[in-house]
Amino acid sequence: MVITVMAIGPNKVASGFGPLIVGLVVLGVGFSLGATTGYAINPARDLGPRIMHAILPIPNKGNSNWSYAWIPVVGPIVGGIIGAVCYQMILNVM
């Protein structure tokens, strides 16, 4: 997603197509990873409900799966950095 956003920046995109392209990339990520990760590309989308699940006294609720909680928080940050570095490397090669 970061590579797409960075590629849109320096290029002249027709008015209104930049947000459409980013939206389609987010939709593609959601379709490909949404079922397995619960659409975990936004830490706020995962961390807030996980904390509330841990705090609320709901009978037979199970655990909050804290062993997986670091992935939606750290994963997008590390992925964004890797995407930016890859984009810069590709741009320097061309």
C-alpha positions in Angstrom: 0.0 0.0 0.0 2.9 2.4 0.8 4.4 1.7 -2.6 1.2 2.6 -4.3 0.7 5.8 -2.3 4.3 6.9 -2.9 4.0 6.1 -6.6 0.9 8.3 -6.9 2.7 11.3 -5.2 5.2 12.3 -7.9 3.1 11.4 -10.8 0.3 13.5 -12.3 -2.9 11.6 -11.7 -6.2 12.9 -13.1 -8.2 14.7 -10.5 -10.0 12.3 -8.2 -8.2 9.1 -9.3 -5.6 9.2 -6.5 -8.1 8.3 -3.7 -9.8 5.8 -5.9 -6.5 4.0 -6.5 -5.6 4.0 -2.8 -9.2 2.8 -2.0 -8.8 -0.1 -4.4 -5.5 -1.1 -2.9 -7.1 -1.1 0.6 -10.0 -3.2 -0.8 -7.5 -5.6 -2.3 -5.7 -6.0 1.0 -8.9 -6.5 2.8 -10.1 -9.2 0.3 -6.8 -11.1 0.4 -6.0 -10.9 4.1 -9.3 -9.9 5.8 -10.5 -13.4 6.6 -7.3 -14.6 8.1 -6.2 -11.5 10.0 -9.4 -9.7 10.7 -8.4 -6.8 8.4 -5.5 -6.0 10.7 -3.9 -3.2 8.7 -5.0 -0.6 11.3 -3.7 -0.9 14.9 -6.7 1.0 16.2 -9.1 -1.4 14.6 -7.5 -4.3 16.5 -6.1 -2.9 19.8 -9.1 -1.1 21.1 -11.6 -4.0 20.8 -8.9 -6.4 22.2 -8.4 -4.2 25.3 -12.2 -3.9 25.8 -12.6 -7.6 25.4 -10.0 -8.2 28.1 -11.6 -5.7 30.5 -15.3 -6.5 30.1 -16.7 -9.2 32.4 -18.4 -11.3 29.8 -19.1 -14.9 30.9 -17.5 -17.6 28.7 -15.7 -15.1 26.5 -12.4 -17.0 26.1 -9.1 -15.2 26.0 -8.1 -12.0 24.2 -5.3 -13.7 22.2 -2.6 -11.3 23.4 0.1 -13.5 21.7 -1.2 -12.2 18.4 -1.8 -8.6 19.5 1.6 -7.3 18.4 1.1 -8.3 14.8 -1.5 -5.6 13.9 0.5 -3.0 15.8 4.0 -3.7 14.6 3.2 -5.3 11.2 1.8 -2.2 9.4 4.7 0.0 10.7 7.4 -2.5 9.6 5.6 -3.2 6.3 5.3 0.6 5.6 9.0 1.0 6.2 9.9 -2.0 4.0 7.6 -0.7 1.3 9.1 2.8 1.4 12.7 1.4 1.2 11.7 -0.9 -1.7 10.1 2.0 -3.6 13.2 4.1 -3.1 15.4 1.2 -4.3 13.3 0.7 -7.4 13.2 4.4 -8.1 17.1 4.6 -7.8 17.6 1.7 -10.2 15.4 3.2 -12.9 
